[in-house]
Structures are given as structure tokens and as C-alpha cells.
Amino acid sequence: MPKKRIAEKIWLQMKENHAGSWGMDIDHWDWVPGVGVIAMLEYYEATDRPEVLEYLRQWVARNQSKAAGSRVINGIAPYAIFPALYRVTGEEAYRDEAVRIAEWLVAEAPRTREQAFEHTVTEQVAFAEQVWADTIFMAVLFLARTATITGHVVFAEEAQRQVLIHLRLLEDPASGVLFHGWNCVTRDHMSAARWTRANGWIAAGVPMILEETAKLVPVDSEVADRYIRLMDGLLSFQREDGLWSTVMDQAEYYPEVSGSAGIGYGLLRAMEGGWLPEEARYEEAADRVLQAVISHVMENGIVAGVSGGTPVMDSIEAYNQIPQYSTLYGQGLSLMLLAQSVRGTL
């Protein structure tokens, strides 16, 4: 089946009424639908399909009121489409709301002692002084995009600073890949899991962020070098089937599609942006994961092989016990990979 048709099926499934399904219900305000609409925006930018743009505008109209009072990192994710909606439509309301949220993020969002954004969630649970890889995609991407539409250098500088802090704190120096989280009090990586989706969030998010911030501030060479080291490390853990195990250094653990799709998207986006050297091995790895992800898309557009929501677990073994089911972030990261693979040709 052509990639164009596969991408369309994924998108159409995301639009379906999945009320009551935590993983697939797009009509609420949190990181799960946030990743969904971010991916739809990528799909729109790759295809220029007006119905996708209109869906996003209507989604905001239906759901923005649900964000009231929610000032947490995971609740920032849906705002990442606001800068693009402002650019395309010229409607000041999108820009004004983006600026308001960005100002809160820079001035008031809780930070760890290393000045990383503390990972906060909409659920009634706190992860004090914890740094999670997820934050880069859920909040820093939004900040970088808002910097571009406003020209506010302080937003761009903070976005790039957060990327660097996260890369420094989460990197496994032995392999170059990232641990899921860092505890600033105990000064350790907690269960020290080299979780694939954590790496996927940053593999995908960093080239998107650098593309925005580079318009306003020079890209720190340490950020660029650390990103290359990350991607090189990831290639060493890619399985024969093209995916990564849910904990990538545990070859017997189940393969995980969403994180693998995020890594594949990151490879393609970074090659396009010049954040990776022009070497065939990156392209070969991206093609392998693309074909593997496509093989997990069912006839109805549901992406299979996606692990459920995952906080930093108490042990590495616990990651392999996370159930798999359909989710908007699995759909979304797969849609992003497909859209990026055919950008300009759909």
C-alpha cells in the first residue's frame, strides 16, 4: 500500500470518536492528544491538505477551555500547534495565548536545582526534582516555536538551554543513549532504564527545536555534538527487525513501535536539517524503521505494538510489563515518520 494511503488511514483513525479511551480519545487536553495534534500539524505541512488544518482549528475551538488552570509540563503539549496556526491564519488569539503560556513556562514553571523544567503532569501525582526526557517534546518544542513567531530571544535561549541540560543529565556516557529520567536529589537515574520512547521524544524533538531556535540564536556546539552522539548510540541498539526493544539494551524485551517511530522521524528530520553528517548508515537505519513501523499499521489505520503510558518505573524489568494498546502518541509518532519520509511528495 502506498505510504500516502497508510498515512491517511492513521490520520483518519485519530479523528474517530474514541470517547472513554485514555489512549485514543483526542477530545481532551493533555500530552496524549497533544502529541496527536502535533503530528497532525506535521501531516498538514507535508501534504497541505486544507481539511487537516481545519480539523486542527476546530479541535482547538472544542478543547481549549479544558486547559483552564492546567499549568503543568504535560499540559503544554497541545499548545505547540498554536504558533503554526497563527502563521497560517493570522489570528492573533493563537499568538497571544502562546505568548502567555511561554511567559509562564520561562518565569514560573517549577525547576529542579539544575534549572531543568521539573516534569509535572495533569494527574494528582508529583515527581519533585525529577527530569524526564519527555519534557523536551511536551514543552520545550512549544517554547522554541513561540520564540520564532515572536522574535523573543529569551524564549529561544531558554529552549536551547533546556535541551542542553536534559542531554547532559540524561546521557549514558558509555553508550551515548539516554536514560528515562534523572533525580536531582539522589543524583541518579533512578531505575536507569534506557527506555526507547524517552530516546524517541528527544531524537524527534531536538531537530525540530534547533530548526526554530537557530533563527534567533547560534546553536551551541555542545548540543549539536551530544545529539550526534545520541543518534550514533541509538543505531547500535537497532534490532534486526528495524525497531528498538522497549528498553533498548534488553534485546529479549518486546519491540516498541512509538519510540522507534520517534527515533526514525528524528533521523529523517536531522538529516534534512543538517544536524547529522551525510552518511548512508543514518539513511539505512531510518529506512529500516520506516518499513518496520509500516508493517505494524493495521488495515483500519491503528498502529499496533505501542506501549502504554509509562512514568519512570521502579525497575528495568517493570518496563517490559507495560501493556501494549493503541494510543494517539503511537498513531502520531508513526504519522510523523511517514509524513517526513515523503515530505513534498504526498
LUMDO-726266 format. One record per residue (C-alpha): residue in three letters; x, y, z. Coordinates in steps of 0.25 Angstrom, whole numbers, plus 2048, in hexadecimal, padded with zeros to 3 digits. Example, Ala and Ser with C-alpha at 12.3 -4.5 7.8 and 13.67 -1.06 7.14 Angstrom:
<atoms>
Ala8317EE81F
Ser8377FC81D
</atoms>
This chain:
<atoms>
Met800800800
Pro80680E7FD
Lys80B816808
Lys801821805
Arg7F5818807
Ile7FB812814
Ala7FD82081A
Glu7EF824816
Lys7EA81781D
Ile7F281B82A
Trp7EC82982A
Leu7DE825827
Gln7DE81B833
Met7E482683C
Lys7D782E839
Glu7CD82483C
Asn7C5825849
His7CD81D853
Ala7C682385F
Gly7CA81C86C
Ser7D7816867
Trp7E281C86E
Gly7EC819863
Met7E381D857
Asp7D982885C
Ile7DE835855
Asp7D483E85B
His7DB842868
Trp7E784A86C
Asp7F3843870
Trp80083D86A
Val7FA831863
Pro7F083A85A
Gly7FB844859
Val80583A852
Gly7F9837849
Val7F7845845
Ile806848843
Ala80683C83A
Met7FA841832
Leu80184E830
Glu80D84782A
Tyr80483F821
Tyr7FD84C81D
Glu80B85381A
Ala80F847812
Thr80284680A
Asp7FC85480A
Arg7EE84D80C
Pro7E5858810
Glu7DB84F817
Val7E784B821
Leu7E985A824
Glu7DA85C826
Tyr7D985082F
Leu7E4856838
Arg7DD863839
Gln7D085C83D
Trp7D8853847
Val7DD86084E
Ala7CF86684E
Arg7CA85A854
Asn7D485785E
Gln7DC864863
Ser7D286686E
Lys7D6859874
Ala7E585E876
Ala7E0869881
Gly7E886888D
Ser7F185D888
Arg7FF862889
Val808856888
Ile81285187E
Asn80A847878
Gly7FE850876
Ile80785986E
Ala80884F862
Pro7FB85385B
Tyr80086285A
Ala80B85E851
Ile80185F845
Phe7FE86E849
Pro80A875842
Ala80786E835
Leu7F8871836
Tyr7FC87F838
Arg80587F82C
Val7FB879823
Thr7EF880827
Gly7F488D82C
Glu7EA88C838
Glu7F1894844
Ala7EA88B84E
Tyr7F388084B
Arg7FF88984D
Asp7FA88F859
Glu7F7882860
Ala80587C85C
Val80C888862
Arg80488886F
Ile808879871
Ala81687B86D
Glu818886877
Trp81287D882
Leu81C87287D
Val82887B87E
Ala82588388A
Glu81C87A893
Ala81D86B88F
Pro82386289A
Arg83285F898
Thr83C85689E
Arg84985A8A5
Glu850859898
Gln845862891
Ala83F858889
Phe830859888
Glu82A84F892
His82284588B
Thr813847890
Val80784088C
Thr7F884288C
Glu7F5836895
Gln7F68398A4
Val8048348A6
Ala81183B8A7
Phe81F8388A3
Ala8278428AB
Glu8358458A6
Gln83383B89A
Val83883E88C
Trp831835881
Ala835834872
Asp82683686F
Thr827845873
Ile82F849866
Phe82384585D
Met818849866
Ala81C85786A
Val82A85B864
Leu825859856
Phe819863858
Leu82386D85E
Ala82C86D852
Arg82086F849
Thr81B87A851
Ala829881850
Thr828880841
Ile81B88783F
Thr81E89284A
Gly82D894847
His82F893856
Val83E88F858
Val83B88B867
Phe832880862
Ala83C87B858
Glu84787B862
Glu83F87486D
Ala83A869863
Gln84986685F
Arg84D86786E
Gln84385D871
Val847853866
Leu85685486B
Ile85285287A
His84A846876
Leu85484086D
Arg85F842878
Leu85783C883
Leu85183087C
Glu85C82B873
Asp86281E876
Pro871821873
Ala874812870
Ser86B811864
Gly86681F861
Val85781C862
Leu84E82286D
Phe84981D87A
His83A82087C
Gly83C829888
Trp84582F892
Asn8428328A1
Cys84983F8A5
Val84883C8B4
Thr84E82E8B4
Arg8578318A7
Asp8548258A0
His84C820894
Met84281889D
Ser84080B897
Ala84A80F88C
Ala841809880
Arg84680D872
Trp83780E86E
Thr83580F860
Arg829819860
Ala831822868
Asn83C82285E
Gly831823853
Trp82C830859
Ile83A837859
Ala83E83184C
Ala832837845
Gly83184484D
Val83F84984D
Pro84084B83D
Met83285283E
Ile83785B849
Leu84485E843
Glu83D862836
Glu83586C83D
Thr840872847
Ala84B87383C
Lys84387E836
Leu845887842
Val85288284A
Pro85E87A846
Val85D86B848
Asp866866854
Ser87185D84E
Glu86F85485A
Val860852857
Ala86484E849
Asp86F84584D
Arg86783E858
Tyr85B83C84E
Ile864835844
Arg86A82C850
Leu85B829854
Met858825845
Asp86481D844
Gly861815851
Leu85381284C
Leu85880C83F
Ser860802847
Phe8537FD84E
Gln84A7FC842
Arg8457ED841
Glu8457E5835
Asp8367E7832
Gly8397F6831
Leu8337FA83F
Trp8397FC84D
Ser8357F4859
Thr82C7FC863
Val8397FC86C
Met8437FD861
Asp84F7F5867
Gln8467EA86B
Ala8457E285E
Glu83B7D8863
Tyr8317E3867
Tyr8257E685D
Pro8277EF851
Glu8217FD853
Val81B804847
Ser81881284C
Gly826815852
Ser82C80E845
Ala82481783C
Gly829823844
Ile83781F842
Gly83481D833
Tyr82E82A832
Gly83A831839
Leu84382A82F
Leu83C82F823
Arg83A83D829
Ala84883F82E
Met84E83A820
Glu845844819
Gly849850823
Gly85884C822
Trp859848831
Leu85F83B82D
Pro86A838824
Glu867834816
Glu86A825818
Ala862819812
Arg86181281F
Tyr85781C824
Glu84E81B818
Glu84F80C818
Ala84A80C827
Ala83F815824
Asp83A80D818
Arg83A800821
Val83280682C
Leu82880C822
Gln8267FF81C
Ala8247F8829
Val81A80382E
Ile812801821
Ser8117F3824
His80A7F6831
Val7FF7FE82B
Met7F37F682B
Glu7E97F781F
Asn7E0801827
Gly7EB80A82A
Ile7EE806838
Val7FD80583C
Ala8007F9844
Gly80C7F684D
Val80B802855
Ser80E802864
Gly80480986D
Gly807816876
Thr81481487D
Pro81981C889
Val82881988D
Met82680B892
Asp82C80589F
Ser8347FB898
Ile8387F888A
Glu8307EB88A
Ala8237F388C
Tyr8247FA87F
Asn8227EC878
Gln8157EA880
Ile80F7F787A
Pro8037F2871
Gln8027F6863
Tyr7F67FD85D
Ser7F2807852
Thr7F5816856
Leu7F5823850
Tyr804824852
Gly80781784B
Gln7FE81C840
Gly80482A840
Leu813826840
Ser81081C835
Leu80982682D
Met81583082F
Leu81E82682A
Leu81682381D
Ala81483181A
Gln82283581C
Ser826829813
Val81E82F807
Arg81E83E80B
Gly81B8467FE
Thr8178397F6
Leu80A8357FD
</atoms>
